[in-house]
Amino acid sequence: MNAEFDIVILGLTVTSSWGNGHATTWRSLIKGLSSIGYRVLFLERDMPWYASNRDNSQPSGAITILYQDVEELRAKFESTVAQASLVIVGSFVPDGIEVGEWVNSVALGRTAFYDIDTPITLTKLDENEADYISRELICQYDAYLSFTGGPLLRRIEETYGSPMARALYCSVDIDLYRPRQSSFKWELGYLGTYSDDRQPSLEELLLTPARKLRDRQFVVAGAQYPSKIQWPQNVEHITHLPPAEHPKFYASQRFTLNVTREAMKRSGHSPSVRIFEAAACGVPIISDWWEGLNTVLQIGRQILVAEGADDVLRYLTDIAESERLQIAAAGRQRILSEHTPAIRALQIRRYLEEMNDNYSSGAARRNRRCWQAAGGQASWLASERNRQGAGEHIGGEAVTLHHSSDLHQPAGEGC
């Protein structure tokens, strides 16, 4: 390709939201990057599962191109990858290790791994089962961007040798996800693909309350639920709900439920995109608890926490409508101030500047050798001091938002 791009992204999928949370995350991020002037190319492996379930072949904010295999990727996009200021490779990309090694061998700009599944990835690494990232490859990337923040970032630097690990939570497109006038169809709903480790919590926090409140309606929307599940008669199951229908879905609930995978709960600081979507739509959220939740939404004021079915039942039956609306409004305001695509794009800009500073100083040159643990620790301590001195807080992380001259920004484009 002859066109020049500031940022090249190689992700699992941006064209299909079927059975995965990656597509909506990528769509939101590239829209934010485009809004502050970055030219973005998204490269996606053409996989049969997603090919038969595509709901957006050209998301706003990027040019999206499908490729068949790594050989085609190398042949057609080497020059494009080499010239980009930043190349991002996402988690669960097919042949991700081979793709990552190639990217780091040809890129003249900075490279980053964006892990949308961080606790799962690190478990796979510890069990030698990861096929899209390796310990050796982590050292080659200039940065490890993570859906999970908190203490796990230090572990990624000290144990796995990343020169720079930073939180990059998901975000929500507030042009699409906003309050709507709708009559309530369901008392409580849940949106999420089936997962073995989430199912017990879904049973406790939604199906059990549904069995006790038989005069009220509940809903679960998501793919891959086994046929053996016995849904109560007052629980509707929707096999797949395209992103375009999410706002209406949320608006039709009095409350919505967030349930977290066990690996994410153990690590903490892993907010689901569903939290951001529901809150942006002005729907109060009932969530299981995990460390760091209060850094995303204030518990009791902006989000409700349930340890069991009794908590859910109390919220559904005892909370006055005025209080329900107050919680919804407070949650939405927090999302608008901290978790939009433009704010994530500004974080990317700030992290890119940090990568360039590290590279220029020689502290994090990509040279196919892993950092020693002491080097990673020193980098983390320095970065923490920098964050503590910054005046801007985004998503629980203190950041400094700078303007970069490194990337192309058309005249008149701003945040």
Buried (B, 14 or more C-beta within 10 A) or exposed (E): BEEEBBBBBBBBBBBBBBBBBBBBBBBBBBBBBBBBBBBBBBBBBBBEEBEEBBBBEEBEBBBBBBBEEBEEBBEEBBEBBBBBBBBBBBBBBBBBBBBBBBBBBBBEBBBBBBBBBBBBBBBBBEEEEBEBBBBBBBBBBBBBBBBBBBEBBBBBBBBBBBBBBBBBBBBBBBEBBBBEEBEEBBBBBBBBBBBEEBBEBBBBBBBBBBBBBEEBBBBBBBBEBEEEBEEBEBBBEBEBBEBEEBBEBBBBBBBBBBBBBBBBBBBBBBBBBBBBBBBBBBBBBBBBEBBBBBBBBBEEEBBBBBEEBEBBBEBBEEBEEEEBEBBBBBBBEBBBEBBBBBBBBBBBBBBBBBBBEBBEEEBBEBEEEBBEEEBBBBBBEEBEEEBEEBEBEBBBBBBBBEEBEBBBBEEEEEB
